[in-house]
Amino acid sequence: GNVWLEKRAPLALQWEPLSRPFERIQLNFLALGSQQGLWDQHLPSADVLVFVVDGSEAFDEAAFSSAFSRAMTSCGLPDGAPVLILVNKVDADPDDDSKAAVAAIASSPGAEVQAQCSAAAAACAGAGAVRQCKALLVSAKTGYGAEEAIRAICGIRLVF
């Protein structure tokens, strides 16, 4: 299930680079995951927070809201740092933009999780915790939504 509050042995952390030379961008990712004990140490230096949620499982709103609120208010995330919620495991074909494919995605469990994440994040924003927040459907397996997610991370609003 979703492991927002689960205690796990710390993993070795390593910054993972992603180069986009055509945009003259070098992104560096540090995957902290549900290791909340590391959030206080690393979130204060974040430019963008990417919060990943498993879109294939039932959404635990209480656990999400607790972890999300903690990340926003108690871990030193810089004021105004944008937040991107990626709802993963929406295993759609990134090249299929047919009406049928779009309808299938819109009615998928991931779309429901996206809506629930957005509502929970909005509740946190109501408390002044988030200034910019966006939830996107993605698939690490197929690459669906990856380009839009990278553009959002970079603050690029253009659509190609």
Residue, then its C-alpha position, 0 to 999 in steps of 0.5 A: g500500500n501507500v507507505w507515507l508513514e512506514k518506517r524503513a531502513p535508510l537507503a544510500l542517497q545519491w543525487e541522480p542527474l537528468s540532462r536536457p541539453f536542448e533546453r540547457i537544463q541539468l536537473n538533479f533529483l534526490a529520491l527521499g521517498s517515504q523516509q521522513g526522517l531525511w526530510d528535515q535534512h534535505l527539503p530546506s535545499a529543495d527548489v521543487l518538491v516532487f511528491v509521488v503517489d501510487g495511482s494503482e492503489a486505494f488512496d489513503e487520504a489521512a496518511f497522504s494529508s499527514a505526510f503532505s502537510r508535514a512536508m509543507t510546514s514542518c520540514g523547512l521547505p522554502d517558502g514559495a517552492p513549487v510542489l508537483i504531485l505525480v500520480n504514478k502507475v497510469d500505464a498509458d501509451p504516451d503516443d496514443d492521444s486518441k479519444a478512446a485513450v484519453a477517455a480510458i485515462a480519465s476514467s482510470p483509478g489513477a485519475e481518481v487518485q489525482a483528484q483526491c490528491s488535488a483536494a488534499a493538497a488544496a486543503c493544505a494550501g488553505a492553511g497557507a502551506v502551498r503556493q504552487c501545486k499541480a497534480l499530474l498523471v504519469s507512468a514510469k513504465t511507459g513514460y506517459g506524462a514524463e515530458e509534462a512533469i519535467r516541464a512542470i519541474c522546470g517551470i516551463r509552461l510551453v506545450f510542444 
